[in-house]
Amino acid sequence: MVTTVDAPGQVQYEIHGVKIYQNGKVDRSEYNLMFPTTPANPDHPSHGALSRDVIIDSGTGIWVRLYIPERALCASEGEAARLPIILYIHGGRFVLISAASASLHEYCCKIAARIGALVVSLDYRLAPEHKLPTAFEDGLSALKWLQVQGSEQQDHGLKDPWLSAHGDFGSCFIMGRSAGGTVVHQTVFGAAAGDGFDPLKIRGLISVIPAFGGIDRTSSEIEYGETDSLTVKMADDLWALALPEGADRSHPYSTFLTPETQALLKRVELPPSLVVVGAQDPLHDRQIEYVDFLRQAGNDVTLLEYPQYGHDLPYPEVIREEDVEEAYSSMRQFITKCVNRNTS
């Protein structure tokens, strides 16, 4: 629950152990105890993948955790195939979670090993210390870092050895969950408005329960907004912490239904999208509206809906064992379709 205290110098917001004081101070110590982090391990695999941390911008301090399937490092030079690169952007409504969070670490290990991909998990700067659009800017910074990594002009002494030896820079995907799905949307639109990222080629987008907002309540917010793990009240308070001062949920950082977005869609062709939703998510109606929005603009969108899940949908690590292989299979098929589309 989020609580508000009016006394000067007292806690103004508290959510999942993160305390935000009226003087602007943020205390994450309790949250860090509740949701521990784990170090990367480049020498010993976890769930079939090795990992290592790399600072990608010394000025801002943002970094990524790289994951590579153990079998890719064990393959002989003649057997090794280039792996698709997945830039992964975590959720947490711009306020919570780290790329080092133990649960996220395990999740990315499994994606790398079971999909057969290099996963680049971004640790973007969090609100309220760094309000939006900081997370979107960090997403673009990660793409630019990958672009430099794939450039032939890059100094080999500065190239990451895993990406250099095993990454397919012509097969890059951007994947995000919840707030990370919102960052995917904003990042790819920022990239589309720029000068391109050659030799990096963005072949597809994977948005899992993307978190969009708005002023008016939707039917799914009314039906599930008090029973889901993400209540409407919690979502509203997290938007208040993440959005610029004075902004509300009609701001372009929150909603995609803006004249600017609509105008940009008419000028650019986005990569194919896989949008994964839970039918019992309070944000379900906004997510379906997003799918319709992209399709009406002529974009290729695959919708995957899980009737039994809400906003806690952890695709592709779904909870029901009988759904796990099907979920990973759907992700592999999407990646394969996107890669073949550009090589056939």
N, C-alpha and C positions, 0 to 999 in steps of 0.2 A: 504493500500500500504506500501511497505518497501522502505525506503529512505536511501541513503548513503551520508554522509557528510565527506569531506576530511580534514577539518580543525582540528588541534590537539585539543583534549579535547572536541570535539563536538560529536553529536550523529552520530554513525556509522550506526545503524539500528533502525528503528522504525516500529512496526507492532502492530496494534490494541491497541495503547497506551502504549506498552512496549518499552522503550527506552534503547538501549544498546550503551554506550559511548566507545570511542576509548581506554580509560584507563581501560576498563573492567567493569566499574560500570553499574549496571542494575537498572532502575527506573520503577517500576510497578504501581506507584500511579495513573496515568491516566487510566491505564487498570482497576484498581480496582474500579474506579468510573464508568467506562463504563459497567463493568460486575460485579455487586455487589455479595458479599457472604451472606450467611445466616447461623445462628447458628443451631446446632442440637437441637432437642427437645424431650427428653425422656418421657415427661409427657403429651404432647398434640399432637395427631396425625395430620399428613398432608397427604392428599390423601390416607388415610387408613393405614399409617405406622408411627411408632415412630422411633426416631433416637438418636444416642449418639456417641460421639467421644472418641477414645481410642488411646493413644500413644503405638506403637508396638515396637519401638526401641529408647530407650532414648539416645543412642549414636549419631544417625543420626537425631533424631527428627521426623522420618516419623510416620504417624498416619493413622488411618482408620476411616471412618464414618460408623457405623453399622445401618442397617435398618431392622425392623421386622414388619410384619403385625400386626395391632392392634388386629385382631381376635385371633392371636396366644397367646397373653398375656391374652385374656379374656376367653379362653377355659379352662375348668376344667381339672384337672390332667389326668382323664381317657379319655378325648376327645382329648387331645393335641397330635398331631403327629409331629415327627421330620421333620424339614424343610430342603430341599436342601440348600446348601451354595453356593452363587455366589460371587466369588472374581471379583469385577468390576474395570476396569482400564480405566480411562478417556482419551479422546483425547486432542488435542491442539498442536500436532506436537512437543511434548516434551518441549515446551516453554510456553504455555498458559494453563489456566484453573487450578482450584483447586477442591479438593473434597468438599469444602465448597461453590462452586459457586452455586448461587440460582437456575439456570436452571438445573444443574446437580443434585442438591438436590431433586428437584421436580421429575425429571426423575427416580432417584433411589427409591424414595418413591412409585411411581407407579409400578415399576417392582416388588418390594417386595410385595406390596398389591395384584397386579393382577396375579402374577405368584404363590404367596404363597411360598416365599423363604426368607432366611436371606441374605441380600446383604451386602457385605463388600467392601466399596468403598475406594480404596487406594489413598492417597495423596502422590505421589512419588515426589522426588526432581526434579526441573526443570532445563533445560538448558537456557541460556549458563552458569549459575553459576555452574551447575553440568552436564557436558557433558556426552553423552553415553559412557560407558554402565551403568551409575548410575541408570536410570529408570529401566533397566532390573534387576539389582541387587536388587532394592527395590521390584520388583515383586516377586523375589525369597524369599526375607526377609518376605514378607507377607504370602507366602505359608508356610515357616518355622514357623511363628508365629501361623498360623492355626493348623499346625501339633502339636505344643506344647499344644495348647488349647484342642486338642482332646486326648492328651496322658493321660493315667491313672496315670502316675507318676507325672503329673503336680500338684503343690501345689494348692489346691482348693481355697485358698485365692487369688491366682493370676489369676484364671480362669474368663473369662468374663461370667456373669450370663446368658445373652441371648444365647450365643453360647452353654454354658454348658447345659442349660435346654431345648433348642429347636433345636439346630443344628444337622444335620445328617452329620457327618464327613466322612461317607462312600459314600456321594453323593455330591461331590464338583465340581463346574464348574468355568471355568475362562472365563470372558467375557470382551471384550475391543472394543472401537470404535476409528477408525482412528489410531492415534499413539498408542492408547491403544490396537488395534488389532495387531500392530507390537510387543508390549510388550508381548501380549499373546503368539505369536509365539516364541519369544526369551525366555520367562519364561518357557514354557513347554519343550523346547529343553534343557534348563539348568537343569530342573528337571529330564528329561529323562537321562541326562548324569551323574546324581548323584546317590545317594544310595536309593532313594525313600523317601516317606513322610508318611509312616504308622504312625498312623491309617488313615491319610487323603488319600482319594481315589479321584483322578481326573477323573471324568466320561465323561466329554465333554468340548469342546472349542467352544466359540461363538465369531466370529470375524466379526465386523460390519465395512464396508468400510476400511479394513486394509490399512495402509499407507506404501507402499514399494516404493523404489526409484531405479534409475538406470541412467546410463550416456546417452544411446541412447533414443531418443524420441519415444514413442509408438503412434499408430494411435489415441487412445482416448485422449492422451495428446495434440496432434495437433488439434483435432476436438473441444475439450471442454476446452482446457487449458487457454483460455483468457476470457471465459464467465462464468465459474463456480465460486462459492464462494471461492474455493481454486484454484487460478491461478497457472500455472506452475512456474512462476517467484516467487510467494510467497512460493511455496513448496520448490524450490531450495534454497531460502534464509533461510528458517527454517531448512533445512537439514544442511546448512553451520553453523548455530548456535548450532545445536545439536550434530553433529559428532565430533570426536576427532580432534584436530588441525592437519591440513595437510591432512585429509582424504577427499575423494570425494564420490560420490553416488554409486561407485562400492564396497564400504566397506561392510563387512558382517553385520554390524548393519543396513544397509539400504536395501540390497537385500538378498533374500533367495537363489539365484542361485549361491551358492558357493560350492566348493568341500567338505568343512567341513560339511555343512548341508546335502548334498547328501549322504555322507558316514554315517552320524548319522542316517538318515532315513532307511538305510539298516539294522541297528542294533537294532532299537527300534520300538515298535508298539505304535503309538500315539492314544489317545482317539478319538472318533468320533468328527467331526467338523461341525458346522453350519457356513457357510460364507454368509454374507448378503451384497449385492452390489447394487449400483445404476447404471443403464446403461449409464447415462450421466455424470458419474464421470470421470474426467481426468485420474484417477488411475485405471479405470475399466479394461483395458487390463492387467495390472500387477496383479490385483486381480484374474482375470480368469486364468492367468498363474500360480498363486499360487495354485488355486483349482486343476488344471491339474497336477501340480507338486506333490501335496499330493496324488492324486488318482493314479498316475503312480507308486507311491511307495507302493500302496496297502492299503492306509488309507481310512476310511469311511468318506466321505464328502458330506454334503447336501448343495447345492447352492440355495440361495433364491435371486432372482433378481427383482428389481423394475424398470420398464422401464422409469418411469416419474421423477426419482430422480437423482441428482448428488451427490457431496460429502457432501451435507447437510442432507443426509438421517439420520433421528433420531431414527431408529428402536429400540424398537417396538412402540415408540410414533410417528408413521408416521403422516404426516400432513393431508392427506385426511381421513375424518372421517370414510368412508366406508372401509378403509384398517386397521383401528386400531385393531378391534377384531381379524381379520385374522392374523395380525402380532403377537399379544399376543398368539393366538392359536398355531401358528407355533413354537413359543419359548417353550410353555408348552409341545407340542407334542415331540419336540426334547429332552427336559429334561426327560420326561416320558420314551421315547424310550431308552435313555442312562441308566437310573436307572433300568428299567426292563431287559435290556440286561445283567446286572450283578447280577440280583436276580432270574432270571428264571432258 
